Amino acid sequence: MTERRPYPSDLSDARWELIEPVLTDWRAERRSRALNIGRPPEHDLRTILDAILYVDRTGVQWRYLPHDFPPWETVYGYFAKWEKDGVFAQLSGLLRSLLREHEGRNAEPSACVMDAQSVKTSTSVPATSQGTDAGKKIVGRKRSIVTDTLGLILAVLVTAASVQDSVAGTSLIDTVAAEHPAIRKVWVDGGYRQHLVEHAAALGIDMEITQRKPGTRGFTPIPKRWAVERTYGWLMFHRRLARDYEALPTRSEAVIHLAMTDLMARRLTGETTVSWRDPTPQDETQSTE
């Protein structure tokens, strides 16, 4: 069998070295619980993850995976198992800690930023998991995320677009308080209500609502909150996130964690994120993040 030609989305050896221990441990743990181990796995974990990253990066349907990858049913099966077992969230958390230390920060942040983004959905998304964001006039889902001040995701929650920011924010604040006890400060925009500020205070977190100056028009970065806006920009490098294509909200959350894993692994290894703006291979040496 001839070796397949690599795609720009494929993992480099350096990035695979960061990710491989988590996936290897996952496979070993699952095989240890199996009643009948049977024959060894047919497909390499790195190839499986390359195929999933190809979908995340290019936005193609699972059935349209190139034939030099394993069968799409196999790839999607691994994606579903890794989502259910929390592997993507685990990878995102591991690389976030490594990257924060690489940037000279403590592994655990003490401040964060929260924001929400409403996106349209594809026809494959069940109507029961969609809603209408009346303010933005979008029918679809809402992605609520919490990032540290570097823009690295701490928590993500995907809901129907009709869910109010404060409702999703309450769940996220509870998650952040439980998983990141060092957090003492969070910045949000004016879409979050006073009762959420009080809820955060009860958890020992100071929530500050930051708003644009009166009379400001067009896009204007807001101090402290610009980090989370930049994160949404990073995520858009992955075309699977241009809309919400996932049947389950938890799968949407997994795709977001996967995109951040890809971005953080590239930053840790000093590699660039290739975008459509790069007309020639020579431009791959220039960072597009």
N, C-alpha and C positions, 0 to 999 in steps of 0.2 A: 504493500500500500504506500503510495507516494505521500510525502509530507505536504499538508495543505499550506497554502500561502497565507501569511498573517494578515489580519485586518487592523486598521488603525485603533480599533477598540480593544484589541487583544491585550492581555496582561504582559508586561515585560517580566523578565526574571526577577528584577528587584521588587516589583509590586507583588508578584506571586509569593515571594519570600515572606512578605508581611502578612498575607492572607492565608497561606497554606496551612499553618498550624491549626487554625480554627476549623477549617473544613475537614482536615484529617482527623481531628479529635471527634468531630461530629459523626463521621463515617464509622470510626472505631467504636463509638458509644452505641450507635444504632446496631451494629453487627453483634456487639456483646449482648444486646437484649433480644436478638433474634433466636427463635427456637431452633430453626434449621438454617445454619449459615449458608450452606450450599456453595455454589461456584463463586469465585471472586468477581467483583464488579467489572463490567465490560468496559465502561467508559471512564476516562481520566477526569478527575475533579477539576483540573485547570481548564480542560477543554469545555466542560459543562459550563463553568463560570464565564469563559470567553463567549460562549453562545448567548448566555443571559445578558452579558454586557452589550453584545451586538444588538439585541432587541432593545435594551434600554437606551442605547446611544442613537440608533437609527430610527426607532419607532415602528419597525415592521411588525406585522402580525406573527404570532408564533408559527403558524403554518407556512410562513414565507421564509423561514430560516434557510440559508444556503445549504445545499446538500453535502458540503464538506464538513458540516457540524454533525453531531449525533442527531438521531431522529427528533423532531420537534416534540413528540409526546414524551420522550425521555427528558429532554431539557426542561419542559414545562413541569414535569413531575418533580424534578429536583427543586425548581423554583418554588413550587407549592410546599414541598416539605421544609425547605429552608425558611420560608415565611412562617409556617406554622410553628417551627421550633425556635423562632427568634434569632436565626443565624445572621440575618442582615442587620438587625439592630445591634447584635453583639459585635459584628465587624465595625459598624459605624462608631460604637462606643470605644472600642479598642484603638482605632486609628485616631479618633479625636484626642484621646489622652496622649498618645505618642506625638501628635502634631502640636499640641499645646506645650508639651515639654520641649519639643524641637524649637518652638518659638520663644522659649525662655519663660513660659508661664507655668503655674501649678497645674497638675493634671486635672484637678477639679476646679471649675470656675466659681466665682463668688457673685457674679452679676450676669444677667441675661436679658434678652429682648424677645418679645412675643409679637406675632403678627399673623394675619390670615389672608389667604388668596383664594378667590373663587375662580373656578375654571369650568369650561364646557366639557361635556362628556360625549363619548361615542355611542353609537347605537347598541353596542354590546353591553352597556351598563344598565342594570335593572332600574326601572322607573322608581321602584320603592326606595332606592338608596340615593335618589336625586332630590333636588329642591330648587327653589328660585331665590336668588339673592336680589331682593327688590331694589336695593340701593344701586347695585351695579348692573342690574337687568341681565343677569346671567342665570341660565338654567343649567344646573350641573352639581358639582361638589365643591366643598370648601376644604382647603389645606391650611390647617393651623399649625404653626411651628414655633418652637422656642430655640433660640441659638445663644451661644455665648457671645462675648464682645468681638470675637474673631469671625463670627458668622458661621460657626460650626454647630450643627444641629444637636440639641440635647433631647428633644422630644418632638413627636409629630402625631397629629390626629387628623384623620380624613372623615368628614361628615357630609351630609347633604348641605347644599349651599344655603338652604333656608335656616339652618341652625345659627343662632346669634353668636357673635364673637365671644361674648361673656360666658355663654353656656359651655362652648368648647374650651374657653380659657380656664374655667373652673377645673375641668378635668386635667388640663395640662399643668396647671399650678400644683395640683395634688400629686401628679406624677413627678414633677421636678422636685418638689419638697421631699418626696420619698426616696428618689434615686440620686439626688444631688443635694445633700443636706448643707453643703457649704454656701448655697445660694442665699443671698441676703437682699438683693436688689433686682428689680425687673422693670424695664421700660416698655410701655405700650402706647398705642395711639388712642384717639378720642372715641373709637368704636367700642371700647371696653367700659363697662358701667362701674359706678361707685361701689356697688355691692361686691364686685370682684376685688376691688382694692381692699375692702374690709376682710374678705375671705383670705386674701394673701397675707394681710397683717396678722390674722389669727394663726397663720403658719410660720410667723416670724420673718416674712418677706415684705420689704418695702416696695410697693408698686407705684410707679410714677407715670402719670399720663402726660405725654408730650404731644403738642399740637403745633401746626404751622402758624406762623404769625398772620394776624388778620390782614386780608388784602393780597396775600401771596398768590400768584398764579403760576400754572405750569408745575413741572417737577422741581421740587426743591428738597435736597437732602436735609433731614432733620437730625440734629446732633443726637448721638446714642442709638437712634433707631435706624440709621442708614445701614448698619451691619446686616440686619435681617433682610432689608430690601436687596442688598447685594447677593445674599444667599439665594433668593428667588431667581436672580439673574444667572447665577452659576447653574442652578438646576435646569434652566432652559437650554443649556448645552446638550441635554439629553432629550431627544425628540419624543421619547415615550411619555414625557411629562408635558408636552405641548397641550395635550388634552388629558382627560382621565379615561383610560381605556380598560381599566381593570373591573372585573365583575364584582369583586369584593373590596370594600374600603381598606381592609387590612393588607390586601395585595398592593393597593395604591401606596400605602405607607411603606411597604417593603421596597417598592421601586424608588421611592425618595431616599430611603436609607442606602440603597445600592448606588444611586447617583452620587451621594455624598461620600460613600466609601471609595468610589472611583476617583473623585476629585481630591480627597485627602491623601490617598495612596500616591497620586501623581505629585502632590506638593511635597510629600515626605521624600520622594526619590528624585525630585528636581526635574520631573518630566512635564511636558506641556500638554494642554488639552487642545486637540486639533479641532477646529471649527470650519464651517463653510466659508469663512472669510480667508482661509489659507489657500491661495491659488496654486502654490507650488510646494513640493516636499521640503524645499529649503526653508520655508517659513515655519516649519515645525519647531525650529529652534527658538521661536519667539513665543512667549507666553500669551495666551488669549484669555486667561482668567481675569 
